[in-house]
Amino acid sequence: MSIKAETRHQNNVEEVDSSELNAWRRGFTPQAEIWNGRLAMLGLSVSLGILCVIRVSAASAPVA
């Protein structure tokens, strides 16, 4: 048995096809965790972008 296969067997790692990882599945599944991370990073990026736009526009606005 190769070292890679032996390590995989010891860690109980199940190989999954890449199309399977992108499947939209509900519940506590690896697919749900992947989508959760993707959507969290999207939300963080959008919120930081909005914050930067607001800060830049507020800084360049004339003071009354």
Backbone bond lengths (Angstrom), bond angles and torsions (degrees), N, CA, C in turn:
res aa  C-N    CA-C-N  psi(-1)  N-CA   C-N-CA  omega(-1)  CA-C   N-CA-C  phi
1 M - - - 1.462 - - 1.527 107.80 -
2 S 1.318 117.06 134.98 1.455 120.46 -178.63 1.533 110.05 -74.54
3 I 1.317 114.93 163.05 1.468 120.24 -179.06 1.520 110.50 -63.72
4 K 1.341 116.22 -40.92 1.467 120.27 -179.11 1.536 110.70 -63.14
5 A 1.314 117.00 -46.17 1.463 121.08 179.53 1.523 110.55 -66.85
6 E 1.320 116.63 -37.02 1.461 120.62 179.47 1.526 110.73 -65.95
7 T 1.327 117.14 -43.37 1.462 121.30 178.34 1.514 110.57 -64.01
8 R 1.337 116.76 -41.69 1.452 121.20 178.42 1.528 110.46 -61.69
9 H 1.323 116.27 -39.65 1.460 121.28 179.89 1.530 110.42 -68.09
10 Q 1.330 118.24 -38.54 1.455 122.16 -179.34 1.524 111.47 -69.21
11 N 1.325 117.80 -36.09 1.464 121.91 -178.06 1.517 113.17 -87.54
12 N 1.330 116.80 -1.28 1.469 122.03 -178.09 1.530 111.43 55.14
13 V 1.321 116.69 41.85 1.450 122.48 179.59 1.517 108.84 -88.24
14 E 1.315 115.59 128.96 1.456 120.70 179.21 1.521 108.83 -103.79
15 E 1.323 116.36 124.73 1.456 119.66 179.09 1.523 109.31 -70.85
16 V 1.332 115.69 135.67 1.456 121.82 -177.60 1.514 108.04 -127.42
17 D 1.316 116.73 139.28 1.462 122.52 178.07 1.525 109.12 -66.51
18 S 1.331 117.92 147.89 1.467 121.02 -177.73 1.524 112.02 -63.80
19 S 1.326 118.44 -32.24 1.464 119.62 177.15 1.523 110.49 -69.40
20 E 1.316 116.94 -28.64 1.461 121.12 177.81 1.531 111.19 -69.24
21 L 1.338 117.45 -34.67 1.466 120.27 179.71 1.520 111.84 -67.76
22 N 1.322 117.75 -28.68 1.457 120.95 -179.23 1.515 113.07 -88.82
23 A 1.306 117.96 1.16 1.466 121.33 -179.96 1.524 109.39 -68.59
24 W 1.324 115.72 145.27 1.465 121.42 179.87 1.532 107.51 -90.43
25 R 1.328 116.12 101.21 1.460 120.94 -179.08 1.511 109.76 -124.12
26 R 1.317 115.31 142.71 1.458 120.64 -179.72 1.521 109.98 -93.55
27 G 1.336 115.53 160.46 1.453 120.44 178.51 1.515 111.30 98.69
28 F 1.314 116.25 -173.05 1.456 121.88 -179.61 1.524 109.46 -87.35
29 T 1.317 115.33 78.66 1.452 121.59 -179.08 1.527 108.56 -122.91
30 P 1.321 117.86 159.87 1.469 119.64 176.22 1.527 112.20 -58.96
31 Q 1.336 116.72 -34.23 1.462 119.91 179.19 1.527 110.69 -64.12
32 A 1.326 116.62 -41.50 1.463 120.39 179.28 1.524 111.03 -64.89
33 E 1.325 117.23 -37.48 1.457 120.78 178.30 1.527 111.17 -66.17
34 I 1.319 117.03 -38.42 1.463 120.50 178.32 1.528 110.00 -64.62
35 W 1.331 116.92 -47.72 1.461 120.00 179.22 1.526 111.92 -64.98
36 N 1.324 116.90 -35.90 1.461 120.57 177.64 1.525 110.25 -61.67
37 G 1.311 117.25 -44.06 1.459 121.19 178.36 1.514 112.36 -65.19
38 R 1.321 116.62 -41.16 1.472 120.10 178.91 1.523 111.21 -63.22
39 L 1.331 116.36 -46.05 1.465 119.59 -178.50 1.528 111.60 -69.90
40 A 1.326 117.46 -33.04 1.466 120.09 176.36 1.527 110.92 -64.98
41 M 1.332 117.05 -42.60 1.460 119.98 178.60 1.522 111.46 -67.60
42 L 1.330 116.94 -35.44 1.461 120.57 176.07 1.530 110.39 -63.85
43 G 1.325 116.77 -45.98 1.465 120.84 179.03 1.516 112.04 -62.87
44 L 1.325 116.63 -41.22 1.460 120.54 178.41 1.525 110.71 -64.13
45 S 1.318 117.35 -43.66 1.464 121.36 -179.79 1.528 111.39 -63.67
46 V 1.325 116.51 -44.09 1.468 120.46 -179.98 1.525 110.39 -64.87
47 S 1.330 117.22 -43.59 1.466 119.48 -178.68 1.527 111.41 -66.92
48 L 1.317 118.47 -38.57 1.468 120.52 176.79 1.529 110.96 -67.78
49 G 1.323 117.28 -36.90 1.466 120.27 176.14 1.521 111.77 -63.29
50 I 1.321 116.49 -44.61 1.475 120.50 178.31 1.528 110.23 -63.32
51 L 1.340 116.79 -42.43 1.458 120.51 178.86 1.524 111.10 -60.87
52 C 1.323 117.58 -42.77 1.469 121.00 178.91 1.517 111.45 -64.40
53 V 1.327 117.95 -41.50 1.468 121.33 179.15 1.523 110.14 -63.95
54 I 1.317 117.46 -42.31 1.466 120.94 179.89 1.530 110.42 -65.09
55 R 1.333 116.72 -44.17 1.478 120.57 -179.39 1.524 111.40 -64.26
56 V 1.336 117.00 -41.80 1.470 120.03 -179.10 1.520 110.12 -68.53
57 S 1.327 117.45 -42.03 1.469 119.30 -178.95 1.533 110.71 -70.33
58 A 1.327 118.72 -32.77 1.466 121.00 178.23 1.530 110.56 -72.35
59 A 1.313 117.53 -34.07 1.461 120.93 179.95 1.518 112.14 -72.61
60 S 1.329 117.60 -30.76 1.459 120.59 -177.89 1.532 112.69 -92.51
61 A 1.330 117.21 -3.99 1.476 120.23 179.70 1.530 109.22 -74.33
62 P 1.341 116.27 140.78 1.471 118.95 178.70 1.526 111.08 -69.13
63 V 1.302 115.29 144.09 1.469 120.89 178.83 1.519 108.80 -83.58
64 A 1.318 115.74 130.15 1.464 119.92 -177.32 1.496 112.35 -81.89
